[in-house]
Amino acid sequence: MILLFFEPGNLFWPVVIMSLMFVVGPALLLTIIGLIIRKNNKKAAKVLFIIAAVYFVIGAGFCGTMLS
Protein backbone atom coordinates (compact mmCIF):
# COMPACT_ATOMS: atom_id res chain seq x y z
CA MET A 1 0.00 0.00 0.00
CA ILE A 2 2.77 2.46 0.90
CA LEU A 3 4.57 1.68 -2.35
CA LEU A 4 1.69 3.23 -4.29
CA PHE A 5 2.81 6.64 -3.02
CA PHE A 6 6.27 6.23 -4.52
CA GLU A 7 5.39 5.10 -8.03
CA PRO A 8 7.20 7.05 -10.77
CA GLY A 9 4.05 8.83 -11.97
CA ASN A 10 2.65 9.61 -8.53
CA LEU A 11 5.05 12.03 -6.85
CA PHE A 12 2.53 14.59 -5.65
CA TRP A 13 1.64 13.11 -2.24
CA PRO A 14 5.21 12.34 -1.10
CA VAL A 15 6.13 15.94 -1.88
CA VAL A 16 3.14 17.22 0.11
CA ILE A 17 3.92 14.97 3.07
CA MET A 18 7.59 15.94 3.10
CA SER A 19 6.71 19.63 2.84
CA LEU A 20 4.35 19.32 5.80
CA MET A 21 7.08 17.56 7.77
CA PHE A 22 9.47 20.44 7.06
CA VAL A 23 6.86 23.02 8.08
CA VAL A 24 5.36 21.38 11.16
CA GLY A 25 8.21 19.14 12.38
CA PRO A 26 10.77 21.66 13.68
CA ALA A 27 8.08 24.04 14.96
CA LEU A 28 6.42 21.19 16.86
CA LEU A 29 9.76 20.05 18.24
CA LEU A 30 10.62 23.57 19.44
CA THR A 31 7.18 23.87 21.03
CA ILE A 32 7.59 20.59 22.89
CA ILE A 33 11.05 21.62 24.12
CA GLY A 34 9.60 24.97 25.19
CA LEU A 35 6.86 23.24 27.17
CA ILE A 36 9.45 21.08 28.92
CA ILE A 37 11.73 24.04 29.71
CA ARG A 38 8.79 26.24 30.77
CA LYS A 39 8.84 24.85 34.30
CA ASN A 40 12.43 25.92 34.96
CA ASN A 41 13.08 28.92 32.72
CA LYS A 42 10.12 30.92 31.49
CA LYS A 43 12.15 33.39 29.44
CA ALA A 44 13.91 30.66 27.44
CA ALA A 45 10.57 28.94 26.86
CA LYS A 46 9.08 32.18 25.55
CA VAL A 47 11.99 32.57 23.13
CA LEU A 48 11.50 29.00 21.89
CA PHE A 49 7.76 29.61 21.37
CA ILE A 50 8.51 32.75 19.36
CA ILE A 51 11.11 30.95 17.24
CA ALA A 52 8.67 28.09 16.64
CA ALA A 53 5.95 30.50 15.54
CA VAL A 54 8.27 32.40 13.22
CA TYR A 55 9.62 29.15 11.76
CA PHE A 56 6.08 27.91 11.15
CA VAL A 57 4.97 31.13 9.45
CA ILE A 58 8.05 31.36 7.24
CA GLY A 59 8.02 27.63 6.48
CA ALA A 60 4.32 27.59 5.67
CA GLY A 61 4.73 30.57 3.36
CA PHE A 62 7.72 29.09 1.56
CA CYS A 63 6.28 25.58 1.20
CA GLY A 64 2.87 26.96 0.29
CA THR A 65 4.47 28.97 -2.46
CA MET A 66 6.39 25.94 -3.70
CA LEU A 67 3.26 23.76 -3.81
CA SER A 68 0.99 26.24 -5.54
Backbone as a chain_set.jsonl record, in Angstrom:
{"seq": "MILLFFEPGNLFWPVVIMSLMFVVGPALLLTIIGLIIRKNNKKAAKVLFIIAAVYFVIGAGFCGTMLS", "coords": {"N": [[0.827, -1.198, 0.0], [1.913, 1.274, 0.826], [3.809, 1.576, -1.11], [2.473, 2.492, -3.312], [2.453, 5.231, -3.118], [4.96, 5.981, -3.929], [5.307, 5.501, -6.633], [6.575, 5.982, -9.979], [4.985, 7.808, -11.51], [3.443, 9.088, -9.635], [4.135, 11.386, -7.786], [3.154, 13.437, -6.283], [1.876, 13.286, -3.675], [3.96, 12.314, -1.898], [5.642, 14.567, -1.974], [4.006, 16.526, -0.849], [3.625, 15.482, 1.732], [6.274, 15.447, 2.7], [6.815, 18.197, 2.595], [5.006, 19.15, 4.502], [6.112, 17.926, 6.733], [8.516, 19.347, 6.909], [7.536, 21.867, 7.495], [5.903, 21.634, 9.83], [7.28, 19.912, 11.551], [9.916, 20.864, 12.785], [8.892, 23.154, 14.103], [6.994, 22.036, 15.815], [8.663, 20.434, 17.366], [10.278, 22.405, 18.609], [8.282, 23.652, 20.096], [7.497, 21.611, 21.85], [9.903, 21.264, 23.281], [10.007, 23.804, 24.413], [7.761, 23.665, 26.096], [8.644, 21.772, 27.917], [10.872, 23.053, 29.05], [9.649, 25.205, 30.17], [8.889, 24.982, 32.844], [11.197, 25.41, 34.327], [12.612, 27.635, 33.241], [11.221, 30.389, 32.275], [11.668, 32.507, 30.508], [13.411, 31.517, 28.52], [11.728, 29.571, 27.471], [9.73, 31.17, 26.38], [11.169, 32.416, 24.338], [11.727, 30.17, 22.732], [9.102, 29.497, 21.957], [8.443, 31.736, 20.408], [10.362, 31.528, 18.364], [9.535, 29.102, 17.262], [6.987, 29.817, 16.294], [7.653, 31.778, 14.392], [9.235, 30.23, 12.665], [7.301, 28.441, 11.767], [5.499, 30.148, 10.393], [7.144, 31.278, 8.388], [8.052, 28.928, 7.151], [5.604, 27.76, 6.318], [4.752, 29.68, 4.523], [6.793, 29.587, 2.583], [6.763, 26.854, 1.746], [4.123, 26.675, 0.986], [4.122, 28.398, -1.18], [5.815, 27.0, -2.868], [4.292, 24.717, -3.414], [2.055, 25.654, -4.707]], "CA": [[0.0, 0.0, 0.0], [2.774, 2.456, 0.901], [4.567, 1.684, -2.355], [1.686, 3.231, -4.292], [2.807, 6.639, -3.02], [6.267, 6.232, -4.523], [5.389, 5.096, -8.029], [7.196, 7.053, -10.768], [4.049, 8.827, -11.974], [2.645, 9.606, -8.533], [5.055, 12.035, -6.852], [2.534, 14.595, -5.646], [1.638, 13.111, -2.244], [5.206, 12.338, -1.102], [6.133, 15.939, -1.881], [3.136, 17.219, 0.107], [3.919, 14.969, 3.072], [7.593, 15.938, 3.105], [6.709, 19.632, 2.844], [4.353, 19.319, 5.804], [7.079, 17.555, 7.767], [9.466, 20.443, 7.057], [6.859, 23.021, 8.084], [5.361, 21.378, 11.163], [8.207, 19.144, 12.377], [10.769, 21.655, 13.683], [8.083, 24.035, 14.959], [6.422, 21.187, 16.858], [9.765, 20.049, 18.244], [10.621, 23.57, 19.442], [7.182, 23.873, 21.033], [7.594, 20.588, 22.894], [11.052, 21.617, 24.119], [9.6, 24.973, 25.185], [6.863, 23.235, 27.172], [9.446, 21.078, 28.922], [11.735, 24.041, 29.708], [8.795, 26.241, 30.767], [8.837, 24.848, 34.304], [12.425, 25.923, 34.958], [13.08, 28.918, 32.718], [10.116, 30.923, 31.486], [12.153, 33.389, 29.444], [13.907, 30.658, 27.439], [10.568, 28.939, 26.864], [9.076, 32.18, 25.552], [11.992, 32.567, 23.134], [11.497, 29.001, 21.891], [7.761, 29.613, 21.374], [8.506, 32.75, 19.36], [11.114, 30.954, 17.245], [8.671, 28.093, 16.643], [5.945, 30.5, 15.538], [8.275, 32.403, 13.222], [9.62, 29.15, 11.761], [6.083, 27.911, 11.151], [4.965, 31.128, 9.45], [8.051, 31.358, 7.237], [8.017, 27.628, 6.481], [4.316, 27.591, 5.666], [4.732, 30.57, 3.361], [7.72, 29.086, 1.563], [6.276, 25.582, 1.203], [2.874, 26.96, 0.29], [4.474, 28.974, -2.462], [6.393, 25.938, -3.696], [3.26, 23.759, -3.808], [0.995, 26.236, -5.541]], "C": [[0.871, 1.261, 0.0], [3.556, 2.642, -0.388], [3.787, 2.422, -3.428], [2.013, 4.721, -4.265], [4.081, 6.963, -3.794], [6.411, 5.693, -5.937], [5.931, 6.26, -8.85], [6.223, 8.149, -11.22], [3.289, 9.52, -10.869], [3.569, 10.227, -7.484], [4.44, 13.224, -6.13], [2.42, 14.409, -4.131], [2.911, 12.997, -1.429], [5.783, 13.735, -0.946], [5.305, 16.729, -0.86], [3.464, 16.779, 1.533], [5.275, 15.467, 3.557], [7.572, 17.438, 3.38], [6.048, 19.906, 4.189], [5.286, 18.932, 6.945], [8.097, 18.665, 7.984], [8.828, 21.66, 7.715], [6.52, 22.761, 9.546], [6.386, 20.721, 12.088], [9.072, 19.973, 13.311], [9.977, 22.588, 14.612], [7.458, 23.24, 16.104], [7.491, 20.753, 17.853], [10.174, 21.199, 19.163], [9.532, 23.862, 20.468], [7.227, 22.863, 22.17], [8.763, 20.884, 23.83], [10.715, 22.832, 24.986], [8.67, 24.619, 26.33], [7.619, 22.517, 28.279], [10.279, 22.08, 29.723], [10.918, 25.066, 30.497], [8.764, 26.185, 32.298], [10.039, 25.513, 34.977], [12.783, 27.34, 34.524], [12.023, 29.485, 31.765], [10.584, 31.793, 30.319], [12.675, 32.575, 28.256], [12.747, 29.973, 26.725], [9.838, 29.923, 25.951], [9.838, 32.404, 24.252], [11.783, 31.392, 22.188], [10.123, 29.038, 21.235], [7.751, 30.621, 20.225], [9.247, 32.218, 18.141], [10.273, 29.912, 16.514], [7.589, 28.75, 15.796], [6.51, 31.142, 14.271], [8.674, 31.339, 12.202], [8.401, 28.595, 11.034], [5.535, 28.869, 10.101], [5.842, 31.218, 8.205], [8.024, 30.051, 6.455], [6.724, 27.398, 5.741], [4.22, 28.49, 4.432], [5.604, 30.064, 2.237], [7.194, 27.803, 0.929], [4.946, 25.764, 0.489], [3.111, 27.561, -1.082], [5.02, 27.922, -3.409], [5.32, 24.983, -4.214], [2.207, 24.348, -4.72], [1.483, 26.567, -6.927]], "O": [[0.597, 2.206, -0.74], [3.929, 3.767, -0.723], [4.387, 2.933, -4.374], [1.867, 5.403, -5.28], [4.26, 8.088, -4.259], [7.529, 5.452, -6.394], [5.764, 7.415, -8.457], [6.616, 9.313, -11.302], [2.55, 10.466, -11.141], [3.762, 9.654, -6.412], [5.148, 13.949, -5.431], [2.83, 15.291, -3.377], [2.954, 13.547, -0.328], [6.351, 14.058, 0.097], [5.859, 17.516, -0.092], [3.569, 17.611, 2.435], [5.406, 15.867, 4.714], [8.239, 17.904, 4.303], [6.478, 20.791, 4.929], [5.25, 19.549, 8.01], [8.507, 18.909, 9.119], [9.506, 22.407, 8.42], [6.822, 23.587, 10.408], [6.357, 20.957, 13.296], [8.978, 19.806, 14.527], [10.353, 22.784, 15.768], [7.4, 23.72, 17.236], [7.239, 20.713, 19.057], [10.391, 20.994, 20.357], [9.831, 24.274, 21.589], [7.016, 23.222, 23.328], [8.624, 20.766, 25.048], [11.093, 22.884, 26.156], [8.766, 25.196, 27.414], [7.269, 22.642, 29.452], [10.379, 21.965, 30.944], [11.446, 25.721, 31.395], [8.63, 27.213, 32.962], [9.917, 26.1, 36.051], [13.208, 28.153, 35.344], [11.951, 29.1, 30.598], [9.954, 31.806, 29.262], [12.402, 32.919, 27.107], [12.78, 29.811, 25.505], [9.38, 29.548, 24.872], [9.234, 32.563, 23.191], [11.674, 31.584, 20.977], [9.987, 28.65, 20.074], [7.124, 30.385, 19.192], [8.812, 32.43, 17.009], [10.295, 29.846, 15.285], [7.303, 28.286, 14.693], [5.905, 31.053, 13.202], [8.473, 31.527, 11.003], [8.456, 28.314, 9.837], [5.144, 28.432, 9.019], [5.329, 31.232, 7.086], [7.978, 30.066, 5.225], [6.746, 26.882, 4.624], [3.661, 28.087, 3.412], [5.21, 30.102, 1.071], [7.18, 27.678, -0.296], [4.671, 25.087, -0.501], [2.386, 27.268, -2.032], [4.73, 27.942, -4.606], [5.427, 24.49, -5.337], [1.531, 23.611, -5.437], [0.714, 27.062, -7.751]]}, "num_chains": 1, "name": "protein.A"}
